[in-house]
Amino acid sequence: FSQLSFSSQNSRGTKRKWNLEEDVVLVACMVDLYNIGTYNADTRFKAGYLNELERMLEKVLPHATLKAKPNLE
């Protein structure tokens, strides 16, 4: 698992590689969003969850500079 590499592509065509720590924190934050209930619905997350997710990630990974668009989208 640690050898897997994921990337996100933005509108300018540049790629940002996610590391394992970022992946783990992303999943943990998404689970927190779901459990809190503010941003979840029956089948998917509600509007505005990406911005809240960006704020959550900034607190845990302040130097990662992950943005709602294009990184999280």
C-alpha positions in Angstrom: 0.0 0.0 0.0 2.8 2.5 0.8 4.1 2.2 -2.7 0.9 3.4 -4.3 1.0 6.9 -5.7 -2.1 9.0 -6.2 -2.3 12.4 -7.9 -4.7 15.2 -8.5 -4.7 17.2 -11.7 -5.7 20.8 -11.8 -7.0 22.9 -14.7 -3.5 23.9 -15.7 -2.4 20.3 -16.2 0.1 20.1 -13.4 -0.1 17.1 -11.1 0.3 17.0 -7.3 1.3 13.7 -5.8 -0.4 12.8 -2.5 1.7 11.1 0.1 0.5 8.4 2.5 0.1 10.8 5.4 -2.1 13.1 3.3 -4.2 10.1 2.2 -4.7 9.0 5.8 -5.6 12.5 7.0 -8.0 13.0 4.1 -9.9 9.8 4.9 -10.0 10.6 8.6 -11.4 14.1 7.9 -14.0 12.7 5.5 -15.1 10.2 8.1 -15.3 13.0 10.7 -17.4 15.1 8.3 -19.8 12.2 7.8 -20.0 11.4 11.5 -20.7 15.1 12.5 -23.7 15.1 10.2 -23.5 18.7 9.1 -22.2 17.9 5.6 -23.7 14.4 4.9 -26.9 13.4 3.2 -28.4 9.9 2.6 -26.2 9.1 -0.4 -23.4 11.8 -0.6 -21.9 14.9 1.0 -23.8 18.2 0.9 -22.7 21.3 -0.9 -19.9 23.1 0.9 -18.2 20.0 2.2 -15.0 20.6 0.1 -14.4 24.0 1.7 -14.9 22.5 5.2 -12.6 19.6 4.3 -10.0 22.1 3.1 -10.2 23.9 6.5 -9.9 20.6 8.4 -6.9 19.5 6.4 -5.2 22.9 6.8 -5.3 22.4 10.6 -3.7 19.0 10.5 -1.4 19.5 7.5 -0.7 23.3 7.4 2.2 23.0 4.9 0.5 20.7 2.4 -1.5 23.6 0.8 -4.3 21.3 -0.3 -7.2 23.3 -1.8 -10.8 22.4 -2.4 -10.2 23.0 -6.1 -8.4 21.3 -7.7 -6.8 19.0 -5.1 -9.9 17.8 -3.3 -12.4 18.0 -6.0 
